[in-house]
Amino acid sequence: MTKSPHYDIIIIGAGPIGMACAIEAKNANLSYLIIEKGALVNSLFNYPVFMTFFSTSQKLEIGGVPFVTINPKPNRNEAVEYYRRVAEKFDLRINLFERVIEVKKNKSDIFEVETAKANYTSGNVIVATGFYDVPLLMNVPGEDLPKVTHYYKDPHLYAFQNVLVVGANNSGVDAALETYRKGANVTMVVRSGELGPHVKYWVRPDIENRIKEGAIDAHFHSELLEIRENEVDIKTTEGIKTIPNDFVIAMTGYQPDFSMLRKFGIDLPESLCPVYNEETMETNVKGLYLAGVVCGGLDTHKLFIENSRVHAEMIVGNIVNRDI
């Protein structure tokens, strides 16, 4: 029987923070492997093609590699290219398009990691999977129709179509403005009475003015009731309205894969914020760590690339000091 490859650290997720953990492991002369279910920096790859980050490029840097851009804020395409070049520079060991199925400890207190392609063993495991995998569903009839998406990418698809955008945070506002500028007839549905508090400051005046002039029809204190092939029902302050519709872009947010965390044995209280040591990032399972935005649970505005890069140093430092 073929022996499973063994590593000091297995990192689940090849996003910026997972890569940062790998760089720290390499610098500490620890053997490591990153396992990623999709493409390199898969979440960033799935961001809207023309998205601009809120952060400056310096705050997105990892491994001490400068992120150079001539723009005040880098965009999605620049970030994807930057992180690919970082992976090349450090010659990171990454298995892409390989989904992790199970992580468990054996009798020797070693982690056994089963994926869709292979089995591995490791002394430590870092979960750096982010929160972009599981969309928050609206739970309305018709949500499973092909015309409904929770992942908006390119506005050209929606040119000259009747588009409904659900949500008014950054992703919803960007989708509304970009599709409007490609000729779409855009309607927004917003549960609260105002735009999201975290909308980018340079975008807010644009969306407010488009709503004010009637170029984008926005319904506040409203909710989507039903989606059908050619129309939708919206509950508004003026009653139920039925409008023509070709596409629904549901920017309702995302959450970590809580079922996966539970399966790995990580404690999740009612708040759904995973239990971990804030000084070491170690969970209730010895040797199993969390890194990046996955640590925030449902509070997806708590952690970002810029304020969770330090997790890599904390985790690898703890592993090295523990094993001395």
Buried (B, 14 or more C-beta within 10 A) or exposed (E): EEEBBBBBBBBBBBBBBBBBBBBBBBBBEBBBBBBBBBBBBBBBBBBBEEBBBBBBBEBBBBBEBEBEBEEEBBBBEBBBEBBEEBBEEBEBBBBEEBEBEEBEBEEEEBBBBBBEEEBBBBBBBBBBBBBBBBBBEBEBEBBEEEBBBBBBBEBEBBEEBBBBBBBBBBBBBBBBBBBBBBEBBBBBBBBEEEBBEEBBEEBBEBBBEBBEEEBBBBBBEBBBBBBEEEBBBBBBEEEEBEBEBBBBBBBBBBBBBBEBBEBBEBEBEEEBBBEBEEEBBBBEBEBBBBBBBBBBBBEBEEBBBBEBBEBBBBBBBBBBEEEE
